[in-house]
Amino acid sequence: MIVTSDTFNEILTGFAQGAYRNPGTELDLNKLLFPAVQVDELEGQYDKWGIAEHFTAVDTTLARHNTAHRIEISRTKGYFNCDPAALEIAHWKPTLLQKSGARFREESLKALMDAQFTSRQVSAVDILRRGIAADPELGDLSNSPIEMIDALFDRVVKGTFGRKPTHLLMGRTAWNTIRNHEKVLSRTHALAYAMFEDAFMSTLSYQGVKLVIADSYAIINDKLTELLENDVVALYNEETPSLSDLSMGKEFTLSPAGPEVHTYQEKGIYDVDMLIWSSDRQITNSAAAARFELKTA
């Protein structure tokens, strides 16, 4: 890491980046939906792929003196622009002079990291919903949830040139509704809960897709809100994406390891610790995801 400022705090940056890698929860929606792609500049280009050449059959026969059939790749350029972001917290100097001052400062930094984590979860779901519209023809609970999810899978396979989805993501509310649906129970023989997830996934058209149930909440408008709730999403994302792969979403960032911490003094009696990072999260292949919302009474 190149230190370009005398305010850079190496110790607190190490603490913050450790919390970034291990946020204390099993699921980081932001990282699942938008795996990081490290870039060297704030602005740049990435590849968006067309679909026609991948699904068009051609005569590949090569006779003497003939030339090979040449295909053209219909890719276009997408553009990223990493927005700078920051959060900070101020400490009254006499508080830090106490024996417990170092511990207090670390706990305060953890609060900053929690605020960053929650904010990124909320905005990641917002980006997903804006970029991947819910299919209005799916979600009616009079139909089989298994058939509706298979329909999502089929769309992802077509949008990724034959690759199966990597994840089936749904809110806890959606999962509880689906797992208790009569047409699901009849297929899984009402197995015990501990066995149910594997049994459910075995009924779907594509095997090896990872089921992710999101217990993700945030306080929005003074109300504790489930972020995905009735959403059901099938998606394809590479675990370590590049600028040119077929992943649904990516986070272009200068600092994939996490934010830096810079410390400065304010009015001579406060030490202010500031988290700084830059990124741009985008739906880079909208055809690599499909979703519906359960229609409830």
N, C-alpha and C positions, 0 to 999 in steps of 0.2 A: 504494500500500500504506500503510495507516494503522499507524504505529508506536505501540504501546500499552505498550511496555516498554523500560526503559533497558538491557536486556540484548540487544536486537535488534542483530544484526551484519549491516549492509547488504552489506559486501563479500563475506563468506562466503555470505550468502543468494544473492547473484547467482551465485556459483560453483556452489552446490548446485543452483539452479534450471536452470542451464545443463546440468549433468550429468543432471538429471531429464529434460530435453527430449531430450538426446542421450546415452543410457546406454552407448554404445559397442558396441551389438549391433544387428543388423538387426531383431530382433523383440522387442517388449515385449508379452508375453502379457496382462499386466494391462490395458494400454491397448486391446488388440484386443478382449478380452472385456468390459471395463467402461470404455467411453469416458466421459470426464468431463462431468458436468453441474454447472455452478457454481450454488451456492445461497447465500443470504444469512444463513441461520440454521442452527444445528446440527440442528434438528428441523423437519420439514415433511411435506407431502403431495405425491404424484404420481398421475397417472392410470393405471389399469389398464383395458384395453379388453375388452369382450365381443366375441363373434364373430357372434352370431345375426343382428343387423340388417344386417351386411355381406353375408351370403350368402342372405338371404331375398328371394325375388322378390315384388313387389307390383304391383298395378294402378295405374299412374301416370297413366291417362287422366283428363283434367279436362274435364268438360262444363259447359255454362252453368249457373250457380247451385250447382254442386257444390263441395265443399271438397277440398283436396289431401290425399292420404294422408299422415298424420303418423307418422313413426317415432320411437322412443325409443332413445336411446343407452344401452346397458347397460354403463356404465363404473362402476368402483368405485374407492375410494381406497386407495392404498398409502402406507406411511409410512416415512420415512427418519429415521435418528438417527445423525449423524456422530460416530463414536467418536474421541476424541483419541488420538494416537499419538506416540511420541518415541523417538529413539535418541541416545546421547551418547558422546563420547570425551574423555578427560582428557589434558592435556599438562603435563608437568613444566616449570615456568617456566624453569629454566636451559637446557632444550633449545630453547626458543623464542628465547632471547637470542643464539643462534648466528647466523652469517650465513645459514645454510641454514634458519633457523627458519620463515620464511614458506613456503618450499617444503614443508617437513616438515608444516606445518599443513594445506596444501592436499591433500597426499597422504593425510593422515589423514582429511580430510573426504571424499575420494573413496572411502576404505574404508567410511565410514559410508553413503555413497550406494549402494555396491555391496551392502552388507548390507540396506539398505532395498529395493533393487531385487529381490534374490533372495527376500527374505521375501514381497514382494508377488506375485511370480510363483507361489510355492508356494501361498499362500492363495487366489489367483485361481483356480487349477486346482481346489483343494478346494471352493470355492464353486460352480464349474461342475459338478463331479461330484455334489455334494449336490443341486443344483437341477435338473439335467437327467439323469435316470436313463438308463443304457445300455439300449437296446432288446434284450431277450433273444432276439428272433426274428431278429436280424441279427448278422453277424460270423462266421458259419460259412464257412470258406474253401473248402468244397466248392461254394459258390455264387459267382456272379460279383460281384466287388467293385463293378463299374460299376452293376449292378442294385441292390445294397445302398445305394450312395451316392445313386442316383436316388430310392430310397425315402425317404432322409433329406430330400432336396430337396423332395419332394412334401409332406412334413409341415410344413416351414418355410413353403412357399407357402400352405398352408391356414391356418397359424397367424398369417399376416401379411396376410390378405385379398388374396392374389394377388401379393404382392411376392416376387421371387426372392431366394434367399440372397445375402448379400454375400460370405461367406467359406466355404471348405471348409478346415477345420483338421485336421491330423493330426500325430502324433508321427513322428519320423524312422524308428523301427522299423516303424510301421504303413505308412508310405510305401514303405519298401524291400520289405516283403512284398507290397504291392499292385502295385507297378510290375513285379515279377517274376512275378506270377501269370499262369498260362498263358492264362486267359480275358481278361486285359488285353493281354498281348503279341499275342494273335491279332487283337485289334481295332486295335492301334496299329502292327502290322507290325514290331515290335521295332526301332523307330527309335532312332537314336543318343541318348544320354542328354541332350545339349544341346537336342534337339528334343522330348524325351519329354513334359515337363510340359504343353506346349501341345497335343500330340497326345492325351494322356490326357483333358484337360479338354474337348476337342472331342467326345469320345465320350459325354459326359454330357447329360442331358435339358435343362439350362438353361445357356446360354452367358453369359459375362461374370462368372461367379463367380470370386473371387480364391482361388487355391490357396496355402495357407500351410503350409509344413513346419516344424515346431517343433523346433529344436535347443536345447532348454531343459533345463538340468540344475541340480540342487542337491544338496548333501550332506545326506542324511536318514538318521538313525541310523548315522552314520559311514560311509555308503556313497554314492558318487556315483550319483544316480538320475535317469533320464530322466523328466521330469514328465508328458508325455502318452503316450509309449511306444506302446501299441496302440490309443489312442483315435482315432476318426474322428468329427468334429463338423461339422455344417452349421449355420450361424447367420445371422441377419439383425441387423445393427447399423447404425444411422445413424452417419456419420462425426462429426457434431456434434449429438448428441441433445439433446432438451429434456425437460421434465417430463412431456410427454404423447405422445411418439412411441411407435412399436411395437418399439423395440430390445429384444433379448433381455436385455442387461445394461447397467447404468449405475453409475458411481461418483459419488455425490452428494458434493460437496466444497466447502469454503470457499476452497480454494487450488489451483485447477486448474493454476497455473503451477509448482507444486512446493512443497516444505517451506520454512519459514523456519529460519534458524539464530540461536539465542540463545546468548550466551556469559556465563558467570558464573565467579566465583573460588571455589575450595574450599581451605580451610585456609591460604589465603594463598600457597600454592606450586604450585597447579594452576590452569590455565585450562581450563574445560570447555566444549566446543562441543556444543550440543544441536540436533538436527533436531526440528521440531515440525510436525505436520500433523493434519488431521481429515478423515475421510471415512467413507462407508458404501457398500459395494459390494453390489448386489443383482441377482438374476435378476428383472427387471421384467416380462418376458413369456416365460414358459417355453415357450409354443407357437411362439416364434420360433427355436427351436433343437431339434436332434435329434442323437443320437449313438449309436454302437455301439462295442464293443470287439472287436477281432479275437480270435477263439478259437484259440489256438495249443496245440499238443500239450505 
